[in-house]
Structures are given as structure tokens and as C-alpha cells.
Amino acid sequence: MSAKTQAARAKSEDVDLFQKCYQFTRAAQARAVGLYPYFIPISGSEGTEVRIDGKRLIMIGSNNYMGLTHDPRVLEAAERAARRYGTGCTGSRFLNGTLDLHEKLEAALARFVKREAALVFSTGYQANLGTISCLVGKEEHVLLDKLDHASIVDGARMSGGKVVRYRHNDMDDLTAQLLKIGADHPVLIAVDGMFSMEGDMCRLPELVKAAKPFRARIMVDEAHSLGVCGLTGAGVVEHFERIGQVDLVMGTFSKSFASIGGFIAGEAPVIDFIKHHARSMMFSASMPPYAVATVGKCLEIIQNEPERRERLWAIARRMKRELAALGFNTGHSETPVIPIIIGDSHLTFRVWRELFDAGVFTNPVIAPAVPERGALLRTSYMATHTDDQLDEVLSIFEVVGKRMGLIG
């Protein structure tokens, strides 16, 4: 083949939109050696245990913190709603997709997080995307913790505003960034309340103090902390007693609320503005009736049964203590999300596979979801895990950890 022909072929490939797809082989390579950990089909679930290819595994990779996905009261509420309203709203909230169920849930959520008003979205991702992108304008700033969730980052990018990142939980760096911007520019600080991979919480008291001189507005993503943190389960803002000092609270329903969806809560005029400007809400089909009813029942249970939260925290303290005692690196976790930090991505996949084959379901997490060389196994726990299940998990971790050289 002549050099001219080769150049012509290379140029042709360069302009093919799908060329990058054909060249993507990492997933296929991982599948070929049995180390592909994603999109695994679960054929049955009992909450704390799942079945995959007929095999039982203890689930410690779920965000089902309150263990409510199989609660008979929740299932009954979902069924009643589906029979009354049908299986879907077949339209956006903006047009034909608002039910009285949506508005009742919004009122209940606003009371729960002690805000004037709330607005539900079809997913938590859409809640962050829609809220941030419609509030932050072209000449305005949005400050993000470097470990904020992707939905916060994407909302900030879509806003067209000036996006500034500060080092994780580093309030000196946050203050330095605010000083660069100055007190004469509108600023939104958007931060995870509980970081979903590392298991630590934002340093909210210090963040509030840093923001005040600059009149920066604060939005806290309580996706993983609602139901889990705080005296009544209202999240990290409640945990740190900063309810009157945070402007917006965001939450999701795919964790403690055993469903799907999300919401934003704050002052009534702000929520009304978001309701009429958030494209991810206006141009998406609304939450289906059974999902709304599920969230409503879960909220009721969370408020009436604090013993679930107490059990979850007892489990979290035990697993953090015993995993660390075995010699695993659990980082700075202070919540029911406990990472096993390994560092090397390939080794992380191998350890995941060993645990999986032994009957424990975890989540391997690699860059860019975590920093380079910060690969980890994400473990998370439910209020409904039994002591026998936890004993089994610890026993398997000890055997696999020693075999893979992670612990002595």
C-alpha cells in the first residue's frame, strides 16, 4: 500500500464519528479475562442478598441504607398508587404530568428538611443538573469540591457560569478561591453532604463560615445522607445543626427512599424559579405514581422508626472497626459507606473477583470516579443486614485479603 493510500485511509478514519467506538477495547479485554465488574444482571433480590446465575451473594454494594426496598408496607403503597393512577404519567410535570401525589410529597419533603418548598425531579441527577444550570448565569461563579458527584459537575458545566474547583474538604483552599473571585460577584457553593465513594462528610460548619463574608449561596447534596445522618434523618445539614445557614438542600430517592427520583428544597421564590427554568424537569416525564408513593411511605417509616437508623450506625461502626483491625485501609470514612482503598486498578478488579466468587458483592471504583492510584472497593451497609451476614462478610474479607496480599 502506497504512502498516499495509507494517508487517505487514515484521513477517512479520522472523520468517522464511530472510530473511537471501534478502538475502545478495555471492556472487552476485561471480559476476556473474567475481570469485568459492571452491568452484572441480578436475577433475584431479597435486599441484603442477591442471586446471580443461581448463586447467592451478600450485597454490600447497595445504597439501600434503610433496607426498605422489600418492606411490605412500601410494596403495598406502590401497588395501590399504580392501580389508582396507572403505571406512568406520560408527560412532563410542566404540562400533564403533575399528580396530587407529587404535590403532597413535595410538601412532606419540605417539612422534613425544614424548607419553605420543594420540587421533585425524575432522577437525582436531573435535580442537580436542572438546579445548578438554571441558577448560575454566564458571569456568575459556582464552586465545587473536587470530589463532588458527577451530576453536580455536569450541572455546573451546563450553566455556562465560571466553574472553580477547590481541594477536597480544604477550607483554606475554598477561602483562597473565594478571595480570588471577590465579594462583588454572585457565587454558589455546591457540595456533597456525604461523599459517596470516600464515606466522609463535608466540613459544613467551616464551609458556612468561609462563605458568609462573600455572601455566597450554599447548596448541599444530601443524596447519600438523607435518612442516614442527623437526629431525624434529615441529613448532614441537620447533623451539623446548620439548617438556617444553608440555602438549598438536594436529595435523591434511589438510596434510603428505595425508589428513583430526586428533589430540591429551599425558599419558595427560588423553588418557583427553578420550577419554571430547570430544563431537566420541564422536558422530562414526571416521576411515575408508584415511585412517588414509594418515597412517601419510606419517608413516613424513616420518621417513625429511628431504630432503623440506630441499627445502621451500629453496623457501620462495627464494620469500620473490624475491617481496619484486619489491616484494610478504610480511609477517612465516617459513615455507612466504607471504602477498601487498594490503589492499583488491576489489583482492585482481581480482589473484587475473589470476593465475588466467594459470595460478597462489592463495587470496584477506579479513576476518574476517584483520583488516579486511588482505586478502591466501595462497601456500604443496610439497616437490615444481620449479624450472621456481617460475620460471613468479615470472614471472607480476611481470607481474600490475605490471599491477595492486602493484609498480613
C-alpha positions, 0 to 999 in steps of 0.5 A, spaced: 500 500 500 502 506 497 504 512 502 498 516 499 493 510 500 495 509 507 494 517 508 487 517 505 485 511 509 487 514 515 484 521 513 477 517 512 478 514 519 479 520 522 472 523 520 468 517 522 464 519 528 464 511 530 472 510 530 473 511 537 467 506 538 471 501 534 478 502 538 475 502 545 477 495 547 478 495 555 471 492 556 472 487 552 479 485 554 476 485 561 471 480 559 476 476 556 479 475 562 473 474 567 475 481 570 469 485 568 465 488 574 459 492 571 452 491 568 452 484 572 444 482 571 441 480 578 436 475 577 433 475 584 433 480 590 431 479 597 435 486 599 441 484 603 442 478 598 442 477 591 442 471 586 446 471 580 446 465 575 443 461 581 448 463 586 447 467 592 451 473 594 451 478 600 450 485 597 454 490 600 454 494 594 447 497 595 445 504 597 439 501 600 441 504 607 434 503 610 433 496 607 426 498 605 426 496 598 422 489 600 418 492 606 411 490 605 408 496 607 412 500 601 410 494 596 403 495 598 403 503 597 406 502 590 401 497 588 395 501 590 398 508 587 399 504 580 392 501 580 389 508 582 393 512 577 396 507 572 403 505 571 406 512 568 404 519 567 406 520 560 408 527 560 412 532 563 410 535 570 410 542 566 404 540 562 400 533 564 404 530 568 403 533 575 399 528 580 396 530 587 401 525 589 407 529 587 404 535 590 403 532 597 410 529 597 413 535 595 410 538 601 412 532 606 419 533 603 419 540 605 417 539 612 422 534 613 428 538 611 425 544 614 424 548 607 419 553 605 418 548 598 420 543 594 420 540 587 421 533 585 425 531 579 425 524 575 432 522 577 437 525 582 441 527 577 436 531 573 435 535 580 442 537 580 443 538 573 436 542 572 438 546 579 445 548 578 444 550 570 438 554 571 441 558 577 448 560 575 448 565 569 454 566 564 458 571 569 456 568 575 461 563 579 459 556 582 464 552 586 465 545 587 469 540 591 473 536 587 470 530 589 463 532 588 458 527 584 458 527 577 451 530 576 453 536 580 459 537 575 455 536 569 450 541 572 455 546 573 458 545 566 451 546 563 450 553 566 455 556 562 457 560 569 465 560 571 466 553 574 472 553 580 474 547 583 477 547 590 481 541 594 477 536 597 474 538 604 480 544 604 477 550 607 483 554 606 483 552 599 475 554 598 477 561 602 483 562 597 478 561 591 473 565 594 478 571 595 480 570 588 473 571 585 471 577 590 465 579 594 462 583 588 460 577 584 454 572 585 457 565 587 454 558 589 457 553 593 455 546 591 457 540 595 456 533 597 453 532 604 456 525 604 461 523 599 459 517 596 465 513 594 470 516 600 464 515 606 466 522 609 462 528 610 463 535 608 466 540 613 459 544 613 460 548 619 467 551 616 464 551 609 458 556 612 463 560 615 468 561 609 462 563 605 458 568 609 463 574 608 462 573 600 455 572 601 455 566 597 449 561 596 450 554 599 447 548 596 448 541 599 447 534 596 444 530 601 443 524 596 447 519 600 445 522 607 438 523 607 435 518 612 442 516 614 445 522 618 442 527 623 437 526 629 431 525 624 434 523 618 434 529 615 441 529 613 448 532 614 445 539 614 441 537 620 447 533 623 451 539 623 445 543 626 446 548 620 439 548 617 438 556 617 445 557 614 444 553 608 440 555 602 438 549 598 438 542 600 438 536 594 436 529 595 435 523 591 430 517 592 434 511 589 438 510 596 434 510 603 427 512 599 428 505 595 425 508 589 428 513 583 427 520 583 430 526 586 428 533 589 430 540 591 428 544 597 429 551 599 425 558 599 419 558 595 421 564 590 427 560 588 423 553 588 418 557 583 424 559 579 427 553 578 420 550 577 419 554 571 427 554 568 430 547 570 430 544 563 431 537 566 424 537 569 420 541 564 422 536 558 422 530 562 416 525 564 414 526 571 416 521 576 411 515 575 405 514 581 408 508 584 415 511 585 412 517 588 408 513 593 414 509 594 418 515 597 412 517 601 411 511 605 419 510 606 419 517 608 413 516 613 417 509 616 424 513 616 420 518 621 417 513 625 422 508 626 429 511 628 431 504 630 432 503 623 437 508 623 440 506 630 441 499 627 445 502 621 450 506 625 451 500 629 453 496 623 457 501 620 461 502 626 462 495 627 464 494 620 469 500 620 472 497 626 473 490 624 475 491 617 481 496 619 483 491 625 484 486 619 489 491 616 484 494 610 485 501 609 478 504 610 480 511 609 477 517 612 470 514 612 465 516 617 459 513 615 455 507 612 459 507 606 466 504 607 471 504 602 477 498 601 482 503 598 487 498 594 490 503 589 492 499 583 486 498 578 488 491 576 489 489 583 482 492 585 478 488 579 482 481 581 480 482 589 473 484 587 473 477 583 475 473 589 470 476 593 465 475 588 466 468 587 466 467 594 459 470 595 460 478 597 458 483 592 462 489 592 463 495 587 470 496 584 471 504 583 477 506 579 479 513 576 476 518 574 470 516 579 476 517 584 483 520 583 488 516 579 492 510 584 486 511 588 482 505 586 478 502 591 472 497 593 466 501 595 462 497 601 456 500 604 451 497 609 443 496 610 439 497 616 437 490 615 443 486 614 444 481 620 449 479 624 450 472 621 451 476 614 456 481 617 460 475 620 460 471 613 462 478 610 468 479 615 470 472 614 471 472 607 474 479 607 480 476 611 481 470 607 481 474 600 485 479 603 490 475 605 490 471 599 491 477 595 496 480 599 492 486 602 493 484 609 498 480 613 
